[in-house]
Amino acid sequence: MTADPESAWQRYTVSAELLHRDDMADALRGRDFGAAFLLMRKWDHVSQDRIASSIEGFSQSRISRIAGGKAKVEEVEVVERIADGLRIPGAMVGLAPRPWEVPGAAGVAPRPPRETLRVPTHLREQAGGAFGAPPVMPRRDEVTDSIRQLLACIEPPAASRGRRVELPPIDLEAKILNAWSSGRPREGSPVLVMVAGFPGSGKTEFARFICEITGWSLLDKDTMSRPLTESLLLSMDTDPNDRQGEVYTGRIRPLEYRAMFDTAFDNLRLGLPTVVTAPFVRELTDAAWMERMKKRCAKAGAAIAVVWLRCDIDSQRDYLESRDAARDTWKLSYWDEYVATIDPDQRPVCTHYVVDNSRHARSNLAEHARRLASRIRDAS
């Protein structure tokens, strides 16, 4: 299925010069689209986002996985979509001539006229909205229906008890589905999504799922800081897996969060929606901290959304035991003492979404997310 001709102004098509290169012809003949995408970037100077926006159902993250050798294109239907979107003659990828090809063509399409530069939305807005953007047509497929079913677990923002911080309203479900439908992760204003919850609540699984379907950036505190944190703790003659002691909570933890948010705001200033995941237990119960974060996002021109993973105590323990991470040793060894320090009914002081990931929830979030993410990768 080819793209709508009316939106052809935004399509990237492979240049005739690149199609005539021997290395490109070899890559296409072998349907090695990872190599082909790399050659497009090298010789046509096109971004992964631009390539993805030209192929129906693709996102920048899928292009990245294929170019990085983490995924392959094997289904004929996907090969057809790539050929049609990028105007690669069918004969070059082992297909019959495509409907758009001129009858009797020798196998190489002429180079199209220079296309209009596709300007990221956040720059269009700064320039006064002079650049139009094609409307996003919602996709109607099994994956989209499954995403809607899973995101139905997200409840509308609800203010917490006591002093509260009202965040600017944002329809997170619509923004996620828009990124999935359009294949353009940077479309619209950037957003900072904070995925929070107690250890073992499933927040990392949910954050990865969101980034899998949107192509947004993911910043996981543990992934970013664990090696450095463990080294610092050792240098201070402290257990490298201790996350409860004063050395970690008072001296190292604040630096972990600072580095993560500084990186997140670098992304946001470039117009990149970013998902950050960490417990945020202290931060989201501090109204003054949330007010500062709200102002910082506004200054960066970004929206902000908080997602709290709700999970009962027994479910948290099951998850911690199953992941068997060294940093959870103290919690599991002194479970009753640890549980006495947390309130499973705690909620952020700001408006927020709630995802129920307890064992009694209607669907198992982690399992559903893994299954759907696998289907998305297979479909691409």
PATITI-883135 format. One record per residue (C-alpha): residue number from 0; x, y, z. Coordinates in nm, 3 decimals. Layout:
<recs>
+-----+---------+---------+---------+
! pos !       u !       v !       w !
+-----+---------+---------+---------+
! NUM !       X !       Y !       Z !
...
+-----+---------+---------+---------+
</recs>
This chain:
<recs>
+-----+---------+---------+---------+
! pos !       u !       v !       w !
+-----+---------+---------+---------+
!   0 !   0.000 !   0.000 !   0.000 !
!   1 !   0.154 !   0.330 !  -0.107 !
!   2 !   0.139 !   0.659 !   0.076 !
!   3 !  -0.121 !   0.921 !  -0.007 !
!   4 !   0.003 !   1.123 !  -0.312 !
!   5 !  -0.108 !   1.443 !  -0.144 !
!   6 !   0.157 !   1.396 !   0.126 !
!   7 !   0.436 !   1.313 !  -0.121 !
!   8 !   0.605 !   1.646 !  -0.043 !
!   9 !   0.738 !   1.500 !   0.280 !
!  10 !   0.854 !   1.166 !   0.141 !
!  11 !   1.219 !   1.076 !   0.112 !
!  12 !   1.293 !   0.881 !  -0.205 !
!  13 !   1.625 !   0.715 !  -0.273 !
!  14 !   1.834 !   0.920 !  -0.515 !
!  15 !   1.913 !   0.784 !  -0.861 !
!  16 !   2.283 !   0.825 !  -0.786 !
!  17 !   2.256 !   0.597 !  -0.482 !
!  18 !   2.048 !   0.340 !  -0.669 !
!  19 !   2.326 !   0.320 !  -0.931 !
!  20 !   2.593 !   0.243 !  -0.671 !
!  21 !   2.714 !  -0.119 !  -0.672 !
!  22 !   2.708 !  -0.148 !  -0.291 !
!  23 !   2.348 !  -0.025 !  -0.280 !
!  24 !   2.243 !  -0.261 !  -0.559 !
!  25 !   2.406 !  -0.553 !  -0.375 !
!  26 !   2.233 !  -0.462 !  -0.048 !
!  27 !   1.892 !  -0.436 !  -0.215 !
!  28 !   1.942 !  -0.756 !  -0.413 !
!  29 !   2.009 !  -0.942 !  -0.089 !
!  30 !   1.730 !  -0.752 !   0.090 !
!  31 !   1.986 !  -0.632 !   0.341 !
!  32 !   1.791 !  -0.325 !   0.443 !
!  33 !   2.018 !  -0.260 !   0.739 !
!  34 !   2.304 !  -0.194 !   0.498 !
!  35 !   2.069 !  -0.005 !   0.263 !
!  36 !   1.952 !   0.231 !   0.538 !
!  37 !   2.313 !   0.303 !   0.636 !
!  38 !   2.400 !   0.384 !   0.274 !
!  39 !   2.098 !   0.618 !   0.254 !
!  40 !   2.228 !   0.806 !   0.556 !
!  41 !   2.584 !   0.818 !   0.423 !
!  42 !   2.518 !   0.922 !   0.063 !
!  43 !   2.174 !   1.087 !   0.067 !
!  44 !   2.241 !   1.252 !   0.408 !
!  45 !   1.893 !   1.160 !   0.533 !
!  46 !   1.796 !   1.098 !   0.896 !
!  47 !   1.642 !   0.778 !   1.028 !
!  48 !   1.332 !   0.979 !   1.120 !
!  49 !   1.296 !   1.097 !   0.759 !
!  50 !   1.335 !   0.743 !   0.624 !
!  51 !   1.076 !   0.611 !   0.871 !
!  52 !   0.822 !   0.883 !   0.789 !
!  53 !   0.833 !   0.773 !   0.424 !
!  54 !   0.747 !   0.408 !   0.493 !
!  55 !   0.400 !   0.311 !   0.609 !
!  56 !   0.399 !   0.175 !   0.964 !
!  57 !   0.764 !   0.245 !   1.042 !
!  58 !   0.915 !   0.449 !   1.324 !
!  59 !   1.266 !   0.581 !   1.376 !
!  60 !   1.331 !   0.312 !   1.637 !
!  61 !   1.252 !   0.037 !   1.384 !
!  62 !   1.490 !   0.186 !   1.131 !
!  63 !   1.753 !   0.202 !   1.406 !
!  64 !   1.705 !  -0.165 !   1.500 !
!  65 !   1.728 !  -0.279 !   1.138 !
!  66 !   2.034 !  -0.062 !   1.064 !
!  67 !   2.198 !  -0.187 !   1.383 !
!  68 !   2.144 !  -0.551 !   1.291 !
!  69 !   1.898 !  -0.614 !   1.575 !
!  70 !   1.607 !  -0.683 !   1.339 !
!  71 !   1.567 !  -0.812 !   0.986 !
!  72 !   1.313 !  -0.757 !   0.710 !
!  73 !   1.195 !  -1.093 !   0.583 !
!  74 !   0.822 !  -1.066 !   0.504 !
!  75 !   0.738 !  -0.979 !   0.145 !
!  76 !   0.465 !  -0.739 !   0.255 !
!  77 !   0.719 !  -0.533 !   0.452 !
!  78 !   0.963 !  -0.536 !   0.158 !
!  79 !   0.682 !  -0.402 !  -0.062 !
!  80 !   0.609 !  -0.120 !   0.183 !
!  81 !   0.975 !  -0.019 !   0.190 !
!  82 !   1.003 !  -0.029 !  -0.189 !
!  83 !   0.685 !   0.174 !  -0.235 !
!  84 !   0.763 !   0.429 !   0.036 !
!  85 !   1.121 !   0.494 !  -0.078 !
!  86 !   1.050 !   0.444 !  -0.451 !
!  87 !   1.290 !   0.154 !  -0.494 !
!  88 !   1.218 !  -0.026 !  -0.823 !
!  89 !   1.071 !  -0.369 !  -0.762 !
!  90 !   1.334 !  -0.547 !  -0.973 !
!  91 !   1.609 !  -0.429 !  -0.738 !
!  92 !   1.454 !  -0.614 !  -0.440 !
!  93 !   1.325 !  -0.919 !  -0.626 !
!  94 !   0.969 !  -0.797 !  -0.675 !
!  95 !   0.752 !  -0.745 !  -0.980 !
!  96 !   0.742 !  -0.386 !  -1.108 !
!  97 !   0.556 !  -0.169 !  -0.858 !
!  98 !   0.232 !   0.010 !  -0.957 !
!  99 !   0.403 !   0.350 !  -0.952 !
! 100 !   0.681 !   0.244 !  -1.192 !
! 101 !   0.667 !   0.366 !  -1.551 !
! 102 !   0.584 !   0.073 !  -1.784 !
! 103 !   0.899 !  -0.050 !  -1.953 !
! 104 !   1.137 !   0.127 !  -1.712 !
! 105 !   1.483 !  -0.023 !  -1.699 !
! 106 !   1.476 !  -0.073 !  -1.324 !
! 107 !   1.593 !   0.264 !  -1.194 !
! 108 !   1.354 !   0.547 !  -1.128 !
! 109 !   1.461 !   0.904 !  -1.219 !
! 110 !   1.560 !   1.128 !  -0.932 !
! 111 !   1.261 !   1.329 !  -0.809 !
! 112 !   1.265 !   1.705 !  -0.769 !
! 113 !   1.425 !   1.834 !  -0.449 !
! 114 !   1.180 !   1.790 !  -0.163 !
! 115 !   1.069 !   2.051 !   0.084 !
! 116 !   1.273 !   2.043 !   0.404 !
! 117 !   1.080 !   1.873 !   0.684 !
! 118 !   1.114 !   2.102 !   0.984 !
! 119 !   1.061 !   1.954 !   1.334 !
! 120 !   0.740 !   2.076 !   1.494 !
! 121 !   0.906 !   2.253 !   1.786 !
! 122 !   1.108 !   2.464 !   1.538 !
! 123 !   0.802 !   2.530 !   1.320 !
! 124 !   0.626 !   2.673 !   1.626 !
! 125 !   0.924 !   2.895 !   1.708 !
! 126 !   0.924 !   3.019 !   1.347 !
! 127 !   0.561 !   3.125 !   1.376 !
! 128 !   0.388 !   2.817 !   1.234 !
! 129 !   0.475 !   2.905 !   0.874 !
! 130 !   0.537 !   2.542 !   0.789 !
! 131 !   0.241 !   2.309 !   0.752 !
! 132 !   0.233 !   1.948 !   0.867 !
! 133 !   0.018 !   1.675 !   0.717 !
! 134 !  -0.259 !   1.551 !   0.945 !
! 135 !  -0.198 !   1.221 !   1.115 !
! 136 !  -0.443 !   0.954 !   1.006 !
! 137 !  -0.510 !   0.712 !   1.295 !
! 138 !  -0.402 !   0.360 !   1.213 !
! 139 !  -0.656 !   0.082 !   1.221 !
! 140 !  -0.476 !  -0.242 !   1.286 !
! 141 !  -0.444 !  -0.515 !   1.547 !
! 142 !  -0.143 !  -0.354 !   1.713 !
! 143 !  -0.326 !  -0.021 !   1.753 !
! 144 !  -0.628 !  -0.197 !   1.906 !
! 145 !  -0.398 !  -0.378 !   2.151 !
! 146 !  -0.226 !  -0.051 !   2.245 !
! 147 !  -0.563 !   0.108 !   2.316 !
! 148 !  -0.660 !  -0.188 !   2.531 !
! 149 !  -0.339 !  -0.167 !   2.733 !
! 150 !  -0.349 !   0.211 !   2.770 !
! 151 !  -0.702 !   0.182 !   2.901 !
! 152 !  -0.526 !   0.085 !   3.227 !
! 153 !  -0.416 !   0.448 !   3.255 !
! 154 !  -0.664 !   0.641 !   3.463 !
! 155 !  -0.724 !   1.014 !   3.406 !
! 156 !  -0.504 !   1.241 !   3.619 !
! 157 !  -0.635 !   1.266 !   3.974 !
! 158 !  -0.514 !   1.511 !   4.238 !
! 159 !  -0.355 !   1.358 !   4.546 !
! 160 !  -0.456 !   1.422 !   4.905 !
! 161 !  -0.321 !   1.725 !   5.088 !
! 162 !  -0.121 !   1.996 !   4.912 !
! 163 !  -0.125 !   1.938 !   4.540 !
! 164 !   0.044 !   2.061 !   4.225 !
! 165 !  -0.175 !   2.096 !   3.918 !
! 166 !   0.022 !   2.001 !   3.608 !
! 167 !  -0.084 !   2.136 !   3.267 !
! 168 !  -0.335 !   1.890 !   3.116 !
! 169 !  -0.200 !   1.643 !   2.861 !
! 170 !  -0.375 !   1.353 !   2.688 !
! 171 !  -0.093 !   1.100 !   2.721 !
! 172 !  -0.285 !   0.818 !   2.554 !
! 173 !  -0.357 !   1.034 !   2.247 !
! 174 !   0.006 !   1.148 !   2.226 !
! 175 !   0.136 !   0.791 !   2.245 !
! 176 !  -0.108 !   0.667 !   1.982 !
! 177 !  -0.032 !   0.966 !   1.760 !
! 178 !   0.341 !   0.880 !   1.766 !
! 179 !   0.262 !   0.516 !   1.685 !
! 180 !   0.018 !   0.605 !   1.404 !
! 181 !   0.238 !   0.866 !   1.239 !
! 182 !   0.577 !   0.701 !   1.285 !
! 183 !   0.706 !   1.048 !   1.375 !
! 184 !   0.826 !   1.043 !   1.738 !
! 185 !   0.915 !   1.413 !   1.734 !
! 186 !   0.577 !   1.535 !   1.608 !
! 187 !   0.421 !   1.797 !   1.835 !
! 188 !   0.569 !   1.957 !   2.143 !
! 189 !   0.820 !   1.742 !   2.335 !
! 190 !   0.699 !   1.576 !   2.652 !
! 191 !   0.874 !   1.455 !   2.965 !
! 192 !   0.710 !   1.137 !   3.094 !
! 193 !   0.808 !   1.039 !   3.447 !
! 194 !   0.733 !   0.671 !   3.513 !
! 195 !   0.752 !   0.614 !   3.888 !
! 196 !   0.676 !   0.360 !   4.157 !
! 197 !   0.827 !   0.149 !   4.430 !
! 198 !   1.096 !  -0.107 !   4.343 !
! 199 !   0.929 !  -0.409 !   4.188 !
! 200 !   0.621 !  -0.220 !   4.063 !
! 201 !   0.701 !  -0.276 !   3.692 !
! 202 !   0.788 !   0.081 !   3.601 !
! 203 !   1.089 !  -0.010 !   3.384 !
! 204 !   0.880 !  -0.259 !   3.186 !
! 205 !   0.612 !   0.002 !   3.126 !
! 206 !   0.862 !   0.275 !   3.030 !
! 207 !   1.032 !   0.045 !   2.779 !
! 208 !   0.696 !  -0.045 !   2.631 !
! 209 !   0.607 !   0.321 !   2.579 !
! 210 !   0.939 !   0.388 !   2.405 !
! 211 !   0.907 !   0.071 !   2.196 !
! 212 !   0.586 !   0.190 !   2.033 !
! 213 !   0.663 !   0.563 !   2.010 !
! 214 !   1.034 !   0.582 !   1.932 !
! 215 !   1.080 !   0.824 !   2.225 !
! 216 !   1.405 !   0.839 !   2.421 !
! 217 !   1.434 !   0.624 !   2.735 !
! 218 !   1.644 !   0.720 !   3.038 !
! 219 !   1.652 !   0.451 !   3.309 !
! 220 !   1.828 !   0.567 !   3.625 !
! 221 !   1.971 !   0.226 !   3.703 !
! 222 !   2.108 !   0.177 !   3.352 !
! 223 !   2.260 !   0.525 !   3.346 !
! 224 !   2.421 !   0.529 !   3.690 !
! 225 !   2.461 !   0.179 !   3.835 !
! 226 !   2.827 !   0.115 !   3.735 !
! 227 !   2.935 !   0.457 !   3.862 !
! 228 !   2.725 !   0.429 !   4.177 !
! 229 !   2.870 !   0.091 !   4.266 !
! 230 !   3.223 !   0.221 !   4.211 !
! 231 !   3.159 !   0.525 !   4.429 !
! 232 !   3.016 !   0.312 !   4.709 !
! 233 !   3.319 !   0.083 !   4.699 !
! 234 !   3.554 !   0.381 !   4.709 !
! 235 !   3.375 !   0.492 !   5.027 !
! 236 !   3.416 !   0.148 !   5.190 !
! 237 !   3.043 !   0.082 !   5.153 !
! 238 !   2.853 !  -0.220 !   5.020 !
! 239 !   2.812 !  -0.152 !   4.645 !
! 240 !   2.455 !  -0.286 !   4.661 !
! 241 !   2.347 !  -0.072 !   4.956 !
! 242 !   2.060 !   0.159 !   4.859 !
! 243 !   1.930 !   0.228 !   5.209 !
! 244 !   2.234 !   0.376 !   5.388 !
! 245 !   2.314 !   0.743 !   5.439 !
! 246 !   2.612 !   0.738 !   5.201 !
! 247 !   2.388 !   0.643 !   4.910 !
! 248 !   2.070 !   0.832 !   5.001 !
! 249 !   2.246 !   1.148 !   5.113 !
! 250 !   2.545 !   1.179 !   4.880 !
! 251 !   2.505 !   0.963 !   4.570 !
! 252 !   2.132 !   0.945 !   4.500 !
! 253 !   2.093 !   1.323 !   4.445 !
! 254 !   2.371 !   1.310 !   4.184 !
! 255 !   2.203 !   1.018 !   4.001 !
! 256 !   1.881 !   1.215 !   3.966 !
! 257 !   2.060 !   1.534 !   3.867 !
! 258 !   2.252 !   1.361 !   3.587 !
! 259 !   1.938 !   1.189 !   3.459 !
! 260 !   1.732 !   1.508 !   3.445 !
! 261 !   2.013 !   1.714 !   3.293 !
! 262 !   2.029 !   1.455 !   3.013 !
! 263 !   1.651 !   1.454 !   2.980 !
! 264 !   1.637 !   1.831 !   2.937 !
! 265 !   1.914 !   1.819 !   2.676 !
! 266 !   1.680 !   1.589 !   2.482 !
! 267 !   1.375 !   1.808 !   2.537 !
! 268 !   1.553 !   2.120 !   2.414 !
! 269 !   1.622 !   1.929 !   2.091 !
! 270 !   1.253 !   1.846 !   2.060 !
! 271 !   1.293 !   1.480 !   2.164 !
! 272 !   1.014 !   1.338 !   2.383 !
! 273 !   1.179 !   1.157 !   2.674 !
! 274 !   1.065 !   0.893 !   2.921 !
! 275 !   1.255 !   0.884 !   3.252 !
! 276 !   1.204 !   0.599 !   3.496 !
! 277 !   1.313 !   0.578 !   3.860 !
! 278 !   1.130 !   0.536 !   4.192 !
! 279 !   1.083 !   0.915 !   4.241 !
! 280 !   0.926 !   0.828 !   4.576 !
! 281 !   1.080 !   1.127 !   4.754 !
! 282 !   1.049 !   1.370 !   4.467 !
! 283 !   0.682 !   1.310 !   4.386 !
! 284 !   0.576 !   1.367 !   4.746 !
! 285 !   0.756 !   1.702 !   4.760 !
! 286 !   0.527 !   1.978 !   4.630 !
! 287 !   0.811 !   2.230 !   4.609 !
! 288 !   1.020 !   1.989 !   4.399 !
! 289 !   0.727 !   1.928 !   4.164 !
! 290 !   0.667 !   2.301 !   4.125 !
! 291 !   1.031 !   2.345 !   4.023 !
! 292 !   1.007 !   2.059 !   3.773 !
! 293 !   0.685 !   2.204 !   3.631 !
! 294 !   0.854 !   2.543 !   3.576 !
! 295 !   1.165 !   2.381 !   3.428 !
! 296 !   0.953 !   2.194 !   3.172 !
! 297 !   0.762 !   2.510 !   3.084 !
! 298 !   1.090 !   2.696 !   3.029 !
! 299 !   1.207 !   2.418 !   2.795 !
! 300 !   0.878 !   2.429 !   2.602 !
! 301 !   0.790 !   2.075 !   2.706 !
! 302 !   0.479 !   1.913 !   2.847 !
! 303 !   0.507 !   1.691 !   3.154 !
! 304 !   0.317 !   1.378 !   3.255 !
! 305 !   0.359 !   1.160 !   3.563 !
! 306 !   0.267 !   0.790 !   3.556 !
! 307 !   0.255 !   0.608 !   3.889 !
! 308 !   0.276 !   0.227 !   3.887 !
! 309 !   0.045 !   0.092 !   4.156 !
! 310 !   0.144 !  -0.248 !   4.290 !
! 311 !   0.058 !  -0.440 !   4.607 !
! 312 !   0.329 !  -0.556 !   4.846 !
! 313 !   0.309 !  -0.925 !   4.752 !
! 314 !   0.338 !  -0.844 !   4.381 !
! 315 !   0.639 !  -0.623 !   4.446 !
! 316 !   0.816 !  -0.903 !   4.629 !
! 317 !   0.736 !  -1.155 !   4.353 !
! 318 !   0.889 !  -0.922 !   4.095 !
! 319 !   1.201 !  -0.848 !   4.303 !
! 320 !   1.259 !  -1.219 !   4.359 !
! 321 !   1.215 !  -1.297 !   3.990 !
! 322 !   1.462 !  -1.032 !   3.870 !
! 323 !   1.718 !  -1.142 !   4.133 !
! 324 !   1.918 !  -0.816 !   4.125 !
! 325 !   2.203 !  -0.765 !   4.370 !
! 326 !   2.072 !  -0.420 !   4.464 !
! 327 !   1.756 !  -0.585 !   4.603 !
! 328 !   1.945 !  -0.816 !   4.843 !
! 329 !   1.888 !  -0.599 !   5.151 !
! 330 !   1.518 !  -0.551 !   5.077 !
! 331 !   1.454 !  -0.923 !   5.036 !
! 332 !   1.671 !  -1.021 !   5.334 !
! 333 !   1.496 !  -0.773 !   5.565 !
! 334 !   1.157 !  -0.765 !   5.397 !
! 335 !   0.943 !  -0.674 !   5.700 !
! 336 !   1.181 !  -0.395 !   5.794 !
! 337 !   1.180 !  -0.263 !   5.436 !
! 338 !   0.801 !  -0.279 !   5.402 !
! 339 !   0.765 !  -0.078 !   5.724 !
! 340 !   0.943 !   0.212 !   5.549 !
! 341 !   0.702 !   0.238 !   5.254 !
! 342 !   0.335 !   0.320 !   5.206 !
! 343 !   0.188 !   0.115 !   4.917 !
! 344 !  -0.104 !   0.357 !   4.898 !
! 345 !   0.126 !   0.657 !   4.848 !
! 346 !   0.047 !   0.878 !   4.549 !
! 347 !   0.227 !   1.178 !   4.393 !
! 348 !   0.130 !   1.527 !   4.512 !
! 349 !   0.078 !   1.630 !   4.149 !
! 350 !  -0.188 !   1.534 !   3.897 !
! 351 !  -0.088 !   1.197 !   3.758 !
! 352 !  -0.188 !   0.883 !   3.574 !
! 353 !  -0.217 !   0.553 !   3.759 !
! 354 !  -0.138 !   0.211 !   3.611 !
! 355 !  -0.248 !  -0.085 !   3.819 !
! 356 !   0.017 !  -0.356 !   3.796 !
! 357 !  -0.093 !  -0.564 !   4.094 !
! 358 !  -0.161 !  -0.935 !   4.068 !
! 359 !  -0.535 !  -0.869 !   4.097 !
! 360 !  -0.529 !  -0.620 !   3.806 !
! 361 !  -0.745 !  -0.700 !   3.504 !
! 362 !  -0.440 !  -0.776 !   3.293 !
! 363 !  -0.075 !  -0.841 !   3.369 !
! 364 !   0.094 !  -0.524 !   3.249 !
! 365 !   0.445 !  -0.662 !   3.217 !
! 366 !   0.338 !  -0.973 !   3.029 !
! 367 !   0.101 !  -0.776 !   2.804 !
! 368 !   0.373 !  -0.521 !   2.726 !
! 369 !   0.629 !  -0.791 !   2.642 !
! 370 !   0.385 !  -0.974 !   2.417 !
! 371 !   0.275 !  -0.660 !   2.233 !
! 372 !   0.632 !  -0.528 !   2.192 !
! 373 !   0.731 !  -0.863 !   2.040 !
! 374 !   0.442 !  -0.841 !   1.794 !
! 375 !   0.543 !  -0.488 !   1.697 !
! 376 !   0.902 !  -0.599 !   1.629 !
! 377 !   0.779 !  -0.895 !   1.427 !
! 378 !   0.545 !  -0.671 !   1.226 !
! 379 !   0.830 !  -0.439 !   1.132 !
+-----+---------+---------+---------+
</recs>
